């Protein structure tokens, strides 16, 4: 049996996407993906008393947190590059479909990373 063309409960989704301005679709998904990235790569403990307090009692925890933050920021930069590249090259309809099917910006990022790997 073949997969349904639309999500359960959706009506005439393809026609609706065809009528919408696809530039708005890509702008919406990229904007939300970048906002999610910024929230993910923000170091939450810098500038707060938490890091100093932990450092007095457990310096290893602070070192581990700094290393984790560096990794998160590097991954964030890589994902931003993928988003920018996808925004330049990917067909607007495809990115609208990716965002619609992946149910949120985080999953869309993963879809874009997978797409980038397939294209490479």
N, C-alpha and C positions, 0 to 999 in steps of 0.2 A: 504494500500500500504506500502510496506517495505521501509526502508530508504536505500538510495544509499550507496554502499560500499566505494565509494571515494567521495571526494569533487567535486563540479562542476568544470569542466575543467581539472581535473586531469586524467591522463591516466596511467593505469596499476600500480597504486601506491603501491599496496601490493607486487607485484613482485619486484618493485624497492627497497622497504624497506628490502625485503628478501635477496636481493643481497648485500646490504650495510653492513658494519661492525657495528653491534648494539652497540658495546662498544663506538664507536665514537658518535653515537646518544645520548647515556645517558650522555657522557661527555659534549657534546655540550649543552644539555638542562640544566644540573645541573650547569655548569659554568655560563650560562646566567642568570639562576634563582638567583644564588648567587650574581652576579654583580648587578642585579636589587634590591636585598635585601640590599646590601651595600649602594646603592644610596638612598634607601628609609629610612634606619635607620640612615643615617648620620645626625648629628645635624647641620643644616646649619648656625645657628646664633652664635655658639660658636667661640670665637676668633675674632669676627668682632666687629666693633663699634656699630652695630645695637642693640645688647642686652643692652649695657650700656646706649644708648640713650633712648630706650624705658623704661628702668628701672628708669631713672630720672623722667619720666612723668607718667608712669603707671606701678608700681611694679606688679600689678595683672597679666598683660600680660606676664611678664617674668616668673612668677610662673606657669602660665598655660602652657607656652611653655616648661618649664623644665619637668612638669608632662607629657605632650604629648610625649616628647622625651623619657622619661623613659618607657612609654607604648610601643612606637614604637620599642625600643631596646629589650624589653621583647618579643614582638611578633616576632621580627626578630630572636631571639635565638630559639624560639619554631619552627619557620618555618625551620631554619637551621637543627634542630634535625630531623624534619620530612624528609627533603631532604636526610640527611645522612642515616636514617633508610631505606628510599625508595631505595636509591642507593644500600644498602646491600641486601634487600630482594626482591624487585620487579623484575619481569622478564624484561630483557632489551627490548624485543619487546614491552611490555606493556608501558614502559615509553616512548619509541619512539613514539608509537601511541598517548599517552597522549599529548606529546609536539606537535605533528602534528595537532591533532584535536583542541587543545586549543588556537592555534594562538598566541603564545608568552609566555615568561617566567612567567609573572604575573599570567596568567590564569592557567599555569601549576602548579604553587605553590598552587593555590586554589584546583586544581584537586588532588594534592598530599595530602593536608590537609584533603580533603573529603575521600580520600582512606584510610588515617591513621585512621580517625574516624570510617569508616566501618570495618576496621580490628580489632579495639579495642573491 
